[in-house]
Amino acid sequence: MPVNLTQPLAEQLLPVKGVALGVAEAGIKKPGRKDLLVITLAQGSKIVGVFTQNRFCAAPVLVSREHLQAKLPVWALLVNTGNANAGTGDEGVDHARQTCSALAKLLKCDPRSILPFSTGVIMEPMPVECIVASLPRCVANLHENNWLKAAEAIMTTDTVPKALSKQVSINGAKVTITGIAKGAGMIRPNMATMLAFIASDARVGLPVLRSVARRAADDSFHCITVDGDTSTNDAFMLMTTGQAQMPEITGINSRESIIFRGVITEMAQWLAQAMVRDGEGATKFITISVEGGKRHEECVKVAFAIAHSPLVKTAFFASDPNLGRILAAIGYAGIADLDVSKISLYLDEVLVAENGRRAIRYNEADGQEVMRKQEIRIRVLLGRGSATSKTWTCDLSPEYVKINSEYRT
Amino acid sequence: MPVNLTQPLAEQLLPVKGVALGVAEAGIKKPGRKDLLVITLAQGSKIVGVFTQNRFCAAPVLVSREHLQAKLPVWALLVNTGNANAGTGDEGVDHARQTCSALAKLLKCDPRSILPFSTGVIMEPMPVECIVASLPRCVANLHENNWLKAAEAIMTTDTVPKALSKQVSINGAKVTITGIAKGAGMIRPNMATMLAFIASDARVGLPVLRSVARRAADDSFHCITVDGDTSTNDAFMLMTTGQAQMPEITGINSRESIIFRGVITEMAQWLAQAMVRDGEGATKFITISVEGGKRHEECVKVAFAIAHSPLVKTAFFASDPNLGRILAAIGYAGIADLDVSKISLYLDEVLVAENGRRAIRYNEADGQEVMRKQEIRIRVLLGRGSATSKTWTCDLSPEYVKINSEYRT
């Protein structure tokens, strides 16, 4: 059961002018599961991406990057689940190209106008024939109202599809944004393991779009972790069709650009948090604020040391205020000149530790009460500067182990 | 059930001339559990230590380091379980000093001749009175044959005591070494979470002893990980009483020194591996060899990325050869210029991946057969140099989560 996250309704997801979506059951996954998605973009659309940093990046990542570099208009995105096409060498790259060519033939465009994305099991040969055979069905049911079906088609161990729409007024023009994402395990910064696609009808210049994508990712997908694993396949794609009636947003720091970045960041944060809420086996949603650091980077280090500690995570699962484990994680986060006697720790509003030790007024019943909640905030004050960070994570339950032990069965 | 590790027998543990051990039930832990240990060292003994790198190091670590710096002869080590005396601030330091003073009074020595060690729950006030009240019982039962009782008295979540003796001939003189250790979870390099005490009757100069301790730790305790957590309290202490009939070992690279280092390293490796074998919830013992790196440090990075990946660990628990997860971990280990097309991966003798992709001859039944074993070797060939590393770890099972959820109950 995800933590405070419910199934979106199809009617809550707004169509984005110029974007159509078609899905199919290609038989890559178990029968009865949608596993293939085509997203087409109308002429004049723009797209930018943030890709995984994993050196073992998968064939579709290599091919998508190469196709983007060709600087042709992007006609469509082709996404499959059930197979990651990673650790598959040159053959995997050929397979990714074959699926692009097949879709290009159907859409009558250059194969480099197709961007491929895959997610699923690593190091298995790609069932190219199933995909190619199912593409005509995807194309036949392309429709601008298919966002929910699209969100379902990219799910892996997700228990609910993740999708959201927003509308915002930019200089009087109504702009629509709809986004979908998948991700539940193997989650940590640098796009892992997740796919997110956010589309808008706004008219946005390419430099602004690039800047917005990067900064939105920094404040969302790069702030979450479930288990610290970084995947081979992942990407966040931001696309605009330019079909809203508005002048193009150009200046990176213009008022319009800031409004647009704000709404994209909100959407990305919601999708990123949805992944944590649906984190494999998660029963708690935990926000970690680190304040008073010398630099942002050291705050992030402290936050991830806490977020990745299996001992902290199991204590949260058990609702056990064994909070010394948080202090231990701060201590090994890698800040060489950390003065622990300046550190304070809050759990929601409860002061747990001050001056690097158990707070004199702290009483375990108060800690216990917070630990029982489903949404908990850990606040660490480092007392050495004014930098801050915010990170979202979940607890570690026996269910996580079960899901990942049985992933392929 | 630990992986291929059985309870040692008291008669297998050899007394070390000049070392006596006394234990008691001080009531820090549940009734019926030994939780207090005193180890005394005869006059003329030498002792060196390797301590935790955690910035939140516990009060006993601070006090032990300070007492060592006083350069007085060390008369005794005082070890308790059940409470870590960490995150306890100045009061914790006072408590550690009080226990040292109480033991010093009984032994009639300077309090700085006592080194304190604690392990257990973090951020709880230390039950000083229980400890002080039980010290006379420890002192009353001091005996050179108490090594097994000592190993039992330092256990936390360990399911078996960890102890070993060896004898070696150095230039015709018989040298005896006996060691004990505790550790089962929160295990990673830099002494976490573990205590290890190795004693010998050898006559060894202090510079040699320092060098041996550091190098033995590098090749043993720094090569293991269970869950990646680094504790606040941990230490490896190496002590010699000098009571064997032999000339003092002085040159760091002398033949005698190399023999001594060899046997201490073997003991330390056995104790380190015993912690992994008894790792919380462990069902598999995994050796990770990384070869062909440019530097040792990058091999270690790759090994720990694999060893810390919850996805790799759960696949091993499930005996599921989902080995792409190992490639993904290699890819995010942080080697920026890694050429994945040069990487090979073996599971025992089975070639799983070559040239960065699934090996052509690899067949899953072979991988499956290896995955079913209790002891498995992962061998990664990076193909970029001649550096190597060796690391030991275990799998991740639901039992790990259960143990750490219920640790304080």
Interface residues (C-beta under 8 A of the other chain):
Chain A: Q53 N54 R55 F56 C57 A84 A86 G87 T88 G89 D90 E91 G92 V121 I122 M123 E124 P125 G185 M186 N190 A192 D227 G228 D229 T230 S231 T232 H308 S309 P310 L311 T314 A315 F317 A318 D320 N322 L323 G324 R325 L327 A328 A329 I330 G331 Y332 A333 I335 A336 L338 V340 S341 A353 N355 G356 R357 R358 L396 S397 P398 Y400 V401 K402 N404 S405 E406 Y407 R408 T409
Chain B: Q53 N54 R55 F56 C57 A84 A86 G87 T88 G89 D90 E91 G92 V121 I122 M123 E124 P125 G185 M186 N190 A192 D227 G228 D229 T230 S231 T232 H308 S309 P310 L311 T314 A315 F317 A318 D320 N322 L323 G324 R325 L327 A328 A329 I330 G331 Y332 A333 I335 A336 L338 V340 S341 A353 N355 G356 R357 R358 L396 S397 P398 Y400 V401 K402 N404 S405 E406 Y407 R408 T409
